[in-house]
């Protein structure tokens, strides 16, 4: 090898290392800071516009890091490159033939989940996968848990009446916490994503100080999810806990068996006591607004006499959305365009459901079911591409379930978080406050099978 070739190889390695560092810390910003962003200068769109702008800024930086770190071959090895590209192409096609292409590029006001955000999600997924494979898992995990714990703490503070920022006119009287996510259901979905990762850290990492922090993060996420009174979040937590228990928690690695048993017993006792106390009590702020306990709230999931009519509203949204989708199933109507095609005036059924509560018809901009909303936005092609990504990530993550190190537990946590979140959002929808974290967890699951660094 001559001197010129050696110098070129050295520069390539330096560029790859620089790209890896750029990618790692940019991904840390994406999962820790973006979910916390709020724009107090715009009380009409406090919780979503700033996050969407940040994602649009970070996405090109992540792409640059992917190219510089030679991450494309890694994506090929995990078989996620083609599905991610298919998803981006489906989104671009749906935007091009949208009923309002310009609207679909940036998304609806107060939502902002248009082409730019959807492409950013795919980029975040790819970036996280490469970070995990290249040994940045611990930085990513710390960032995810830090952002989620801060959001959960803020939500708990709201539940007990401590507000830290000025609320807009829509949320001024809300007693259910929403933190920086903008809605209690979104905060609940966020906590569902974080809880299994905190549990995995608690059950695998050896340092006692880290275990204590992980326990605190787990407690905060579970309590915050309970405080949201989101039945979808409660269901998602149950699903995530069941899957994590089956796949990873029975034989935790990284710590000795005695320590693992003690941690499991302690966590189980604390969570059972907290959940029992919560479901037996009333919200401290709810007496004048919704005088039901969490147990009564849970009962309305199967009881038709829901005081807020939530399930009946959703049936109404779903039925009319399916009728619209049948007219344009392949490519949908374009990202964020449901509000433009869904009938917004009063009809007999809407009057019966909403008329006693509102003077004007409520604007319907989401079907409140993520699968239907995705199909309306990017069509059956886009939904198929998304499931290709999801299934590919699950298959890659399952390769780590046979490992004899902490990778198995963390892979199980990622798969459990994905399942719990996906069950949760079938009762509402994706949002820029939480979706980037979901796509990042999906990327982490995909990278676990090729992960080189011990996480102990």
C-alpha positions, 0 to 999 in steps of 0.5 A: 500500500503506497503512502497516498492510499494510506492517507486516503484510508486514514481520512476516510476513517476520520470522516466515518468517526466524525460522521458517527459522532455527529449522528449519535448526538443529533439523534440524542437531540431528536429523542430528548429535546424535540419532544420537550419543545414548546413555542410560548410566542405562539399560543395558537400553536404552542406544542406542534409547530416548533417540534415540526420545524426542529425535525425539518432542521435535524433531518438533513443533519442526520442524513449527512451523518448517515452518509459520512459514517457509511451507514447505508450498508448497515441499513442494507444488512438489517434489511430496513433500507428498502422498506424505509425508501418505499415508505418515503416514496409512498409519502411523496406520491401521496403528496404529489396527488394530494387534494391539496399538495402544498398543504400536505407538504407541511401538514395541517395547522396545529398538526404539522405531520405532512411530507416533511415530518413523515420523511423526517420520521423515516430518517430518524429511524434510519439514524437510530439504527446506525447509532445502535449498531455503531455502539452509541446505544447507551447515549441514545438510551440515556437521551430517550429516558431523560426526555421521557422522564422530564415530560412525565414529571411535568405531566405529574405536576400538572395533574396536581395543579402545578402549571409551569407555562401559560396555557392557550385558550383551548387547554386553560381548563383541562385537568388531565395532564398533557405536559409538552405533548399537547394532549393527555392521550399523546402524553400517555402514548409517550409514557408507554414508549418509555416505560419498557426501556426504563424497566430494561435498564433497571434489570440489566445495568450493574451500577447502583446509581444507574439502577436508581435512576432507571427505577425513578424513570420507570415510576415517573412514566407509569404514574404519568400514564395513569394520571392522563386518564387515557384508557388507550395508554392504560391498555398500551401499558398492559400490552407492553408489560405482558410482552416485555415479561414474556420476551425479556424480563424473566431472565434478565442478564447483566446482573446476578440472579439475586439482584434481579429478583430483588429489583423485580420484586421491588418494582412489582410491589411499588407499581402495584401499590401505586396503581391500587392507590390511583385507581381507588382515588379521585383526581385532586382537580376533578371534583367539579369537572368529572367526578369519577375515579380512575376505576370508573374511567376504566369501566367506561371502556366497555360500558356504553354510557361513557359520560364523554361519549368517546367510543361513540364519537370514534365509531362515528369518525371511523364509519365516515372515514371508511366511506371516504377511503373506499373512494380513494384507497390506493394513494389516499387523499394526501397527508393531513387532508382529512379535514378538507374532505370529511363533512364538517357540518351538522347531520342528525347523528352528529347533532345527537352526539355533540349537539348538547355540548357545542354550539357549532359543529366540532371540526374533524381533522383526524379519524382517531385511529392511526391505521385509518388516518395513515390510510387516508393520508398516504393510502394503502400503498403507504400503510403497506410500506409502513408495515414493511418497515415495522415488520423488518424492524421486528425481525431484526430485533428478534435476532437479539432475543437469543443473545446471552447479554443485555441486548436481549432484554433491551431488544425485548423492551423495544419490541414491547414499547412498539407493541404497546404504542401501536395498540394505544394509537389505534384509539387516537393518532400519530403526532409530532410530539411522540411519533419521532420517539416511536420511529427511533425505538423502531430503529433501535429494535432494528439495530439490536441484531447487529449491535457490537457494544455491550450495554452492561 
